[in-house]
């Protein structure tokens, strides 16, 4: 039910006499709540609605045409003949001249059309005699007896007073005052060339109005009277052009959200004024750009409280920073003295505070799309911001560039764009791009930390940006984590460059830890990954270090328009765009942190489980050694980044092709030897060997393909003959254990579940003749006979022995799979990745395919073995140990195959890797190294997820503290305004304080729901 009243009124409906607004009877049935299931079943797509609308097209079109003629020619107010139709009023009502003037006295920027007797023609409200009064809240001035309507349509023959007229001329180059009203075509909705009228630009288009100023003895000057009524004058003594606050706000929002340039926006306003003659609309494009600059400055000063108290605007004071980053004195109180792991430094917080907690995490990057041409009149430019926002102040920055040494550093790592771009010089550009810093965890630009590039992304540019970023609300911060595309080179001499500079400064006690984003690090040498990736930096939690790439996107939209602006104007546009980006981050911070917290909880649980499975089967001595390596590496990394190489595979060369071939031949074998009656266990073991030979032969046949050569057919026939002889001999020996009946039964075809990795093994050999296939024969093992048959013939003891042997067979198969996959990982790292020629690459891939075939054999043997375990009645505990094996489990861990692999920081090993760590490592040095790296990385993943949970919880507290600080700051400003008896200032301070209180309450509710 709908009611009269606003939000505050609705809060106390029980205390008021409420008058309900009844819906029409035709809608009453729709107002009752529908069952939820019914609503879901009737959900329609947008295409469904279009299909329903298509038959109604003609009816809609007829109504659209009927609106061209009034259904009732009488005035909607007084009933007399109507003349003007207002397009801004709801329903486009018809007014007589008098009522149109009266109704639009407070709505002077509506667009109207005039009835000519046969159609509506575009017109303007000034022709109805409307007058805009200034100085008395829109009411006529008591000192002015002349309404001034008679001067509206003068021909403009008298000389206009151009004492303070705008310098802009009309597009045809003539003097604005020399245009006559009758020079314009009929139907143009404005008056041109009349010195008594003022041009007012609104978001509905351009309007001409008669503006009457207050002439009281104590009246304000003309421009102030205009500004008090929501009009921004473009000049000051006798302003003849003004912009409404609405159009300025609308343009700024369009510029922020859509990247609309001033030229395109004013072109839109011209077309909104008149669709047929937009070129006749007066050109106020340059005035729009200038007034917008002034409007931006005023809004920033207002939002940051500089209208409430007199104080200097310092660098970065007109910029908004991240609410979730630690800012001492604003949202966090740093501990005093020695820091303990469990000390409580934030009131009401019982969270742990490790030493790495209060870290300023920054990401540094450059953007070469934000170019800037040399200004036409550089000495005549006026700056309104000059370092008060995000772009640094001009004077000190140029002084730094003048004294800094421009050393060209040769990259010791791979060929990086930022290093090469540093030597690029574009003579037609004043700035080849911009660069700076943002918070690495939340993506908020750092105030007063954005610089222009002159010859590309040089170290002297980024040094200045970094030093300025570390000054912003960072008093007492002792640890900074920086991510930069080329930090492996940039950070080496950073402190030396700062020490030599008379301008650059950073606190001596500040420890700067370098990092490289997880995307850019893949373009570096392999060693850079473990030394600079955030995955291995203590206290980094879950940072990818690439968030600034996403921040350039909105700036790149406006960069083409800003390319040709004056230098101060361009910086102000970039400042406002970055400030809005931070504002949007701020109001969405609670949602972002809740999402991070949920991800952290899931990630911590998964990574902890995976690590525990890997660690519980590892040798305790090895674990202690690996833990010691980890502690030592983190202690030494600040002085020597190479200490982090423990997270990398320490191998020099993979096995050669010959060594690999020898290993595969030894593992596969060529079939069983002579029959040796050593008892039932020996006979069963030989039966398992025959089954493995059957699997191997089936895969060999797959390898041959569908159209084998005669040589290949002969090879397969001989293999089948040997296998059949072994089966016959094994059957004869089995008579002792099984009797005659199981061995005399007719052979049955065995269909194996083959797990094939090699894509070439996809076709069955086309046997043209009816040949025997011993590889598919079912041999009479107890697992194939079944439990009932074994019980009937009294061989249950054999079944139990086979169950034990099958466990060993499964262990062997899984062990071989692990070894082969580890070998494959090393082959990728040391052979495939470094192949420099087609021949080398072909040989390398031949090794990979050879290992794939070996893995396929062992995986297929394991599948057969597990199936037989089920047939033998294995219990649930045993089957949980030997889980089903899928193809996706056999992927090589590229975190070992390639230390720079993308997207691997969340990966964990499949279940079978944790089955017997110690046993595998003892028998194979390659696998020992493989497990060491995976154990360390699994622990790093677990630790970083634990850090993420703790850090996100602190960030939730810091965000609430930030909103609380802002609300209290506006309360303080409100008190100042109250003491100065400035009621309007008090009202604004109260409104701003309420906004931050609302953000605080919303954040607290969201965080509570998430944690519960």
JOJOGI-V123885 format. One record per pair of residues at least 4 apart in sequence whose C-alpha atoms are under 8 Angstrom apart, sorted by the first residue. I is the first residue (numbers start at 1). J is the second residue. Records with the same first field share a line. If there is no record, write none. Layout:
# JOJOGI-V123885
I->J / J
This chain:
# JOJOGI-V123885
1->20 / 21 / 22
2->20 / 21 / 22
3->18 / 19 / 20 / 21
4->18 / 19 / 20 / 21
5->9 / 10
6->10
7->11
8->12
9->13
12->16
13->17 / 18
23->27 / 28
24->28
25->29
27->31
28->32
34->38 / 39
35->39
36->40
37->41
38->42
39->43
44->48 / 49
45->49
46->50
47->51
48->52
49->53
50->54
51->55
52->56
53->57
56->60
57->61
58->62
59->63
60->64
61->65
62->66
63->67
64->68
65->69
66->70
67->71
68->119 / 120
69->119 / 120
70->94
73->81 / 82 / 94
74->78 / 79 / 80 / 81 / 82 / 94 / 95 / 96
75->79 / 80 / 81 / 82 / 83 / 94 / 95 / 96 / 99
76->82 / 93 / 94 / 95
77->95 / 99
78->96 / 99
80->96
81->95 / 96
82->94 / 95 / 96 / 97
83->94 / 95 / 96 / 97 / 114 / 115
84->94 / 95 / 96 / 97 / 100 / 112 / 113 / 114 / 115
85->92 / 93 / 94 / 95 / 112 / 113 / 114 / 115
86->92 / 93 / 94 / 95 / 110 / 111 / 112 / 113
87->91 / 92 / 93 / 110 / 111 / 112 / 113
88->92 / 110 / 111 / 112
89->93 / 110
95->99 / 100
96->100
97->101 / 128
98->102 / 128
99->103
100->104 / 125 / 128
101->105 / 125 / 128 / 129 / 130
102->130
103->107
104->108 / 110 / 130
105->130 / 131 / 132
106->138
108->125 / 130 / 132
109->125 / 202 / 204 / 207
110->125 / 204
111->123 / 124 / 125 / 204
112->122 / 123 / 124 / 125
113->120 / 121 / 122 / 123 / 124
114->120 / 121 / 122 / 123
115->119 / 120 / 121
116->120 / 121
121->187
122->187 / 188 / 189 / 274
123->127 / 187 / 188 / 189 / 190
124->128 / 189 / 190 / 207 / 208
125->129 / 130 / 209
126->130 / 131 / 152 / 208 / 209 / 210
127->152
129->149
130->209 / 210
131->147 / 149 / 209 / 210 / 211 / 212
132->138 / 209 / 210 / 211 / 212
133->137 / 138 / 139 / 140 / 141 / 211 / 212 / 213 / 214
134->138 / 139 / 140 / 141 / 211 / 212 / 213 / 214 / 225 / 226 / 229
135->139 / 141 / 213 / 214 / 219 / 220 / 225 / 228 / 229
136->140 / 141 / 214
137->229
138->229
140->144 / 214
141->213 / 214 / 215 / 216
142->216
143->214 / 215 / 216
144->214 / 215
148->152 / 210
150->154
151->196
152->194 / 196 / 197 / 210
153->181 / 194
154->181 / 194
155->180 / 181 / 182 / 193 / 194
156->160 / 177 / 178 / 179 / 180 / 181 / 193 / 194 / 195
157->178 / 180
159->177
160->177 / 195
161->165 / 195
162->166
163->237 / 238
164->235 / 236 / 237 / 238 / 239
165->235 / 238 / 239 / 240
166->234 / 235 / 239 / 240 / 241
168->283 / 284
169->173 / 174 / 175 / 176 / 283
170->174 / 175 / 176 / 282 / 283
171->279 / 280 / 282 / 283
174->178 / 179
175->179
176->192 / 193
177->193 / 194 / 195
178->193
179->183 / 192 / 193 / 194
180->184 / 192 / 193 / 194
181->191 / 192 / 193 / 194
184->188 / 192
188->274 / 277
189->207 / 273 / 274
190->206 / 207 / 208
191->197 / 208
192->208
196->210
197->208 / 209 / 210 / 211 / 240
198->208 / 209 / 210 / 211 / 239 / 240 / 241 / 242
199->206 / 207 / 208 / 209 / 240 / 241 / 242
200->206 / 207 / 208 / 209 / 241 / 242 / 243 / 244
201->205 / 206 / 207 / 241 / 242 / 243 / 244 / 247
202->206 / 207 / 243 / 244 / 246 / 247
203->244 / 246 / 247 / 250 / 269
204->269 / 272 / 273
205->269 / 270 / 271 / 272 / 273
206->269 / 270 / 273 / 281
207->273
213->222 / 225
214->219 / 220 / 225
215->219
220->224 / 225
221->225 / 237
222->226 / 236 / 237 / 238 / 239
223->227 / 232 / 233 / 235 / 236 / 237 / 238 / 239
224->228
225->229
226->230 / 231 / 232 / 233
227->231 / 232 / 233
230->244 / 245
231->242 / 243 / 244 / 245
232->242 / 243 / 244 / 245 / 291
233->239 / 240 / 241 / 242 / 243
234->239 / 240 / 241 / 242 / 243 / 287 / 291
235->239 / 240 / 241
243->247 / 248 / 288
244->248
245->249
246->250
247->251
248->252 / 292 / 295
249->253
250->254
251->255 / 260 / 262 / 265
252->256 / 292
253->257 / 258
254->258 / 259 / 260
255->259 / 260 / 261 / 558
256->260 / 554 / 577 / 580
259->554 / 557 / 558
260->264 / 265 / 558
261->265 / 558 / 561
262->266 / 285 / 288 / 289
263->267 / 285
264->268
265->269
266->270 / 284 / 285 / 288
267->271
268->272
269->273
270->274 / 275 / 278 / 279 / 281
271->275 / 276 / 277 / 278
273->278 / 281
274->278 / 281
277->281
284->288
285->289
286->290
287->291
288->292
289->293
290->294
291->295
292->296
293->297 / 384 / 569 / 572
294->298 / 384
295->299
296->300 / 576
297->301 / 384 / 385
298->302
299->303
300->304 / 318
301->305 / 306 / 307 / 318
302->306 / 307
304->317 / 318
305->309 / 970 / 973
306->310 / 311 / 313
307->985
308->973 / 974 / 976 / 977 / 985
309->973 / 976
313->317 / 318 / 388
314->388
315->387 / 388 / 389 / 392 / 393 / 448
316->387 / 388 / 389 / 390 / 447 / 448 / 472
317->388 / 389 / 447
318->388 / 389
319->388 / 389 / 390 / 447 / 575 / 579
320->447 / 579 / 582 / 583
321->444 / 445 / 446 / 447 / 582
322->439 / 442 / 444 / 445 / 446 / 582 / 585 / 586
323->331 / 586 / 589 / 958 / 959 / 962 / 963
324->442 / 589 / 955 / 956 / 958 / 959 / 962
325->360 / 439 / 955 / 958 / 959
326->331 / 332 / 358 / 359 / 360 / 955 / 958
327->331 / 332 / 473 / 474
328->332 / 333 / 334 / 473 / 474 / 475 / 476 / 477
329->333 / 473
330->961 / 962 / 965
331->958 / 959 / 960 / 961 / 962 / 965
332->346 / 958 / 961
333->345 / 346
334->345 / 358 / 476
335->339 / 345
339->343 / 354 / 355
340->353 / 354 / 355
341->352 / 353 / 354 / 355
342->351 / 352 / 353 / 354
343->352 / 353
344->349 / 350 / 351 / 352 / 353
345->349 / 353
349->957
351->950 / 953 / 954
352->950
353->357
356->479 / 538 / 539
357->539 / 951
358->477 / 478 / 479
359->477 / 478 / 479 / 480 / 481
360->439 / 474 / 477 / 479 / 480 / 481
361->439 / 440 / 441 / 480 / 481 / 482
362->437 / 438 / 439 / 440 / 441 / 480 / 481 / 482 / 483
363->437 / 438 / 439 / 440 / 482 / 483 / 484 / 545 / 546 / 547 / 548
364->435 / 436 / 437 / 438 / 462 / 466 / 482 / 483 / 484 / 485 / 548
365->435 / 436 / 437 / 484 / 485 / 548 / 549
366->418 / 433 / 434 / 435 / 436 / 457
367->433 / 434 / 435 / 552
368->432 / 433 / 434 / 456
369->432 / 433 / 556 / 559
370->432 / 433 / 434 / 555 / 556 / 559 / 560 / 562 / 563
371->429 / 430 / 431 / 432 / 433 / 434 / 559 / 560 / 563
372->429 / 430 / 431 / 432 / 433 / 562 / 563 / 564 / 565 / 567
373->428 / 429 / 430 / 431 / 563 / 564 / 565
374->428 / 429 / 430 / 564
375->430 / 564 / 565 / 566 / 567
376->566
377->381
378->566 / 567
381->566 / 567 / 568
382->568
383->568 / 569
384->568 / 572
385->389 / 568 / 572
386->391 / 392 / 393 / 394 / 568
387->391 / 392 / 393 / 394 / 448
388->392 / 393 / 448
389->447 / 448 / 572 / 575 / 579
390->445 / 446 / 447 / 448 / 449 / 450 / 575 / 578 / 579
391->447 / 448 / 449 / 450 / 451 / 571 / 574 / 575
392->397 / 448 / 449 / 450 / 451
393->397 / 448
394->398
395->399
396->400
397->401 / 464
398->402
399->403
400->404 / 464 / 501 / 503 / 504
401->460 / 461
403->501
404->460 / 501
405->460
406->458 / 460
408->422 / 423
409->419
410->419
411->415 / 416 / 419 / 489
412->489
413->488 / 489 / 524 / 525
414->523 / 524 / 525
415->419 / 420
416->420 / 486 / 523
417->421
418->422 / 456 / 457 / 485 / 486
419->423 / 457 / 458 / 486
420->424
421->455 / 456 / 457 / 458
422->455 / 456 / 457 / 458
423->455 / 456 / 458
424->455 / 456
425->432 / 454 / 455 / 456
426->432 / 455
429->454
430->454
431->452 / 453 / 454 / 455
432->452 / 453 / 454 / 455 / 456
433->452 / 453 / 454 / 456
434->450 / 451 / 452 / 453
435->450 / 451 / 452 / 453 / 457 / 461 / 462 / 465
436->446 / 449 / 450 / 451 / 462 / 465 / 466
437->445 / 446 / 449 / 450 / 465 / 466 / 469
438->443 / 444 / 445 / 446 / 548
439->443 / 444 / 445 / 446
440->444 / 483 / 543 / 545 / 546 / 547 / 548
441->543 / 545 / 547
442->547 / 585
443->547 / 548 / 551 / 585
444->581 / 582 / 585
445->578 / 579 / 582
446->450 / 469 / 472
447->469 / 472
448->465 / 468 / 469
449->464 / 465 / 466 / 468 / 469
450->465
451->461 / 462 / 464 / 465
452->461
453->457 / 458 / 461
457->461 / 462
458->462
459->463 / 490
460->464
461->465
462->466
463->467 / 494 / 498 / 504
464->468 / 504
465->469
466->470
467->471 / 504 / 505 / 506
468->472
470->474 / 506
471->475 / 506
477->510
478->509 / 510 / 511
479->510 / 511 / 512 / 513
480->510 / 511 / 512 / 513
481->512 / 513 / 514 / 515 / 540
482->512 / 513 / 514 / 515
483->487 / 514 / 515 / 516 / 517 / 545
484->514 / 515 / 516 / 517 / 545
485->516 / 517 / 520 / 521
486->490 / 516
487->491 / 492 / 514 / 515 / 516 / 532
488->492 / 514 / 515 / 516 / 528 / 532
490->494
491->495 / 514
493->497
494->498
495->499
496->500
497->501
498->504 / 505 / 506
499->504 / 505
506->510
513->638
514->532
515->531 / 532 / 533 / 534 / 545
516->520 / 521 / 532 / 533 / 534 / 545
517->521 / 533 / 534 / 544 / 545 / 546
518->522 / 533 / 534 / 544 / 545 / 546 / 902
519->523 / 544 / 546 / 902
520->524
521->528 / 529 / 532 / 533 / 900
522->526 / 529 / 900 / 901 / 902
524->528 / 529
525->529
526->530 / 898 / 899 / 900
527->531 / 645 / 648 / 899
528->532 / 533
529->533 / 899 / 900
530->535 / 536 / 644 / 645 / 647 / 648 / 899
531->536 / 637 / 641 / 642 / 643 / 644 / 645
532->536 / 537 / 641
533->537
534->540 / 541 / 542 / 543 / 544 / 545
535->540 / 541 / 542 / 905 / 940 / 941 / 944
536->644 / 940
537->634
538->634 / 944
539->944 / 947
540->944 / 947
541->944 / 945 / 946 / 947 / 948 / 951
542->944 / 945 / 947 / 948
546->550
547->551
548->552
549->553
551->555
552->556
553->557
554->558 / 577
555->559 / 574 / 577 / 578
556->560
558->562
559->563
560->564
561->565
562->569 / 570 / 573
563->570
565->569 / 570
566->570
567->571
568->572
569->573
570->574
571->575
572->576
573->577
574->578
575->579
576->580
577->581
578->582
579->583
580->584
581->585
582->586
583->587
584->588
585->589
587->999
588->592
589->593 / 959
590->594 / 956 / 959 / 1002 / 1003 / 1006 / 1007
591->595 / 1006
592->596
593->597 / 952 / 955 / 956
594->598 / 1006 / 1007 / 1010
595->599
596->600 / 952
597->601 / 948 / 949 / 952 / 953 / 1010
598->602 / 1010
599->603
600->604 / 945 / 946 / 948 / 949
601->605 / 945 / 949
602->606
603->607 / 945
604->608 / 942 / 945 / 946 / 949
605->609
606->610
607->611 / 906 / 908 / 938 / 941 / 942 / 945
608->612 / 942
609->613
610->614 / 908 / 909 / 938
611->615 / 935 / 938 / 939 / 942
612->616
613->617 / 914
614->618 / 913 / 914 / 917 / 935
615->623 / 914 / 935
617->914 / 915 / 916 / 917 / 918
618->622 / 623 / 914 / 916 / 917 / 918
619->623 / 917 / 918
620->624
621->625
622->626
623->627
624->628
625->629
626->630 / 932 / 936
627->631
628->632
629->633 / 646
630->634 / 646 / 936
631->635
632->636 / 643
633->637 / 643 / 644 / 646
634->638 / 643 / 644
636->640 / 641 / 643
637->641 / 642 / 643 / 644
646->650 / 933
647->933 / 936 / 937
648->896 / 899 / 933
649->896 / 929 / 930 / 933
650->929
652->830
653->830
654->823 / 826 / 827 / 830 / 831
655->659 / 660 / 823 / 827
656->660
657->661 / 847
658->662
659->663
660->664 / 847
661->665
662->666
663->667
664->668 / 851 / 854
665->669
668->696 / 854
670->693
671->689 / 690 / 693 / 722 / 723 / 726
672->686 / 689 / 690 / 726
675->729 / 730 / 733
676->682
677->682 / 683 / 733
678->682 / 683
679->683
680->684 / 737 / 798
681->685 / 801 / 802
682->686
683->687 / 730 / 733 / 734
684->688 / 781 / 802
685->689 / 805
686->690 / 730
687->691 / 730 / 779 / 781
688->692
689->693
690->694 / 723 / 726 / 727
691->695
692->696 / 861
693->697 / 723 / 775
694->698 / 723 / 774 / 775 / 776
695->699 / 752 / 754 / 775 / 857 / 860 / 861
696->700 / 857
697->701 / 719 / 720 / 775
698->702 / 775
699->703 / 754 / 761 / 857
700->704
701->705 / 716 / 764 / 765
702->761 / 762 / 763 / 764 / 765
703->760 / 761 / 762 / 763
704->708 / 712 / 761 / 764 / 765
705->761 / 762 / 763 / 764 / 765
706->763 / 764 / 765 / 766
707->765 / 766
708->712 / 713 / 765 / 766
709->713
710->714
711->715
712->716
713->717
714->718
715->719
716->720
717->721
718->722
719->723
720->724 / 773 / 774 / 775
721->725
722->726
723->727 / 774 / 775
724->728 / 774
725->729
726->730
727->731 / 779
728->732
729->733
730->734
731->735 / 743 / 779 / 780
732->743
733->737
734->738 / 739 / 743
735->739 / 740 / 743
737->795
738->742 / 743 / 793 / 795
739->743
740->744
741->745
742->780 / 785
743->780
747->777 / 778 / 779
748->776 / 777 / 778
749->776 / 777 / 778
750->776 / 777 / 778
751->776
752->860 / 864
753->860 / 863 / 864
754->856 / 859 / 860 / 863
755->856 / 857 / 859 / 860 / 886 / 887
756->761 / 853 / 856 / 857 / 860 / 887
757->852 / 853 / 855 / 856 / 887
758->849 / 852 / 853 / 856
767->771
773->777
778->784
779->784
780->784 / 785
781->785
782->786 / 787 / 790 / 795 / 798 / 799 / 802 / 872
783->787 / 799 / 802 / 868 / 869 / 871 / 872
784->868 / 871
785->789 / 790
786->790 / 871 / 872
787->791 / 796 / 871 / 872 / 873
788->792
789->793
790->794 / 795 / 796 / 799
791->795 / 796
795->799
796->800
797->801
798->802
799->803 / 872
800->804 / 872
801->805
802->806
803->807 / 869 / 872 / 874
804->808
805->809
806->810 / 865 / 868 / 869
807->811
808->812
809->813 / 862 / 865
810->814 / 862 / 865 / 866 / 882
811->815
812->816
813->817 / 858 / 859 / 861 / 862
814->818 / 858 / 859 / 862 / 912
815->819 / 920
816->820 / 855 / 858
817->821 / 855 / 858 / 859
818->822 / 913 / 927
819->823 / 920 / 924 / 926 / 927
820->824 / 851 / 854 / 855
821->825 / 851 / 855 / 890 / 891 / 892
822->826 / 892 / 926 / 927 / 930
823->827 / 851 / 926
824->828 / 848 / 851 / 892 / 897
825->829 / 892 / 893 / 894 / 896 / 897 / 898
826->830 / 831 / 896 / 897
827->831 / 832 / 844 / 847 / 848 / 897
828->832 / 833 / 848 / 897 / 898
829->833 / 834 / 896 / 897 / 898
830->834
831->835 / 841 / 844
832->841 / 844 / 845
835->840 / 841 / 844
836->840 / 841
837->841
838->842
839->843
840->844
841->845
842->846
843->847
844->848
845->849
846->850
847->851
848->852
849->853
850->854
851->855
852->856
853->857
854->858
855->859
856->860
857->861
858->862
859->863 / 885
860->864
861->865
862->866
863->867 / 884 / 885
864->868
865->869
866->870 / 879 / 882 / 884
867->871
868->872
869->873 / 874
870->874 / 879
874->878 / 879
875->879
876->880
877->881
878->882
879->883
885->889
886->890
887->891
889->910
892->897
893->897 / 909
894->898 / 899 / 901 / 904
895->899 / 900 / 901 / 904 / 905
896->930 / 933 / 934
903->907
905->941
906->941
908->938
909->913
910->914
911->915
913->917
916->920
917->921 / 931
918->922
919->923
920->924 / 927 / 928
921->925 / 926 / 927 / 928 / 931
922->928
924->928
925->929
926->930
927->931
928->932
929->933
930->934
931->935
932->936
933->937
934->938
935->939
936->940
937->941
938->942
939->943
940->944
941->945
942->946
943->947
944->948
945->949
946->950
947->951
948->952
949->953
950->954
951->955
952->956
953->957
954->958
955->959
956->960 / 1007
957->961
958->962
959->963 / 1003
960->964 / 1000 / 1003 / 1004
961->965
962->966
963->967 / 996 / 997 / 999 / 1000
964->968 / 996 / 997 / 1000
965->969
966->970 / 993 / 996
967->971 / 992 / 993 / 994 / 995 / 996 / 997
968->972 / 993
969->973 / 993
970->974 / 989 / 990 / 992 / 993
971->975 / 989 / 990 / 993
972->976
973->977 / 986 / 989
974->978 / 985 / 986 / 987 / 989 / 990
975->979 / 986
976->980
977->981 / 982 / 983 / 985 / 986
978->982 / 983 / 986
982->986
983->987
984->988
985->989
986->990
987->991
988->992
989->993
990->994
991->995
992->996
993->997
994->998
995->999
996->1000
997->1001
998->1002
999->1003
1000->1004
1001->1005
1002->1006
1003->1007
1004->1008
1005->1009
1006->1010
1007->1011
1008->1012
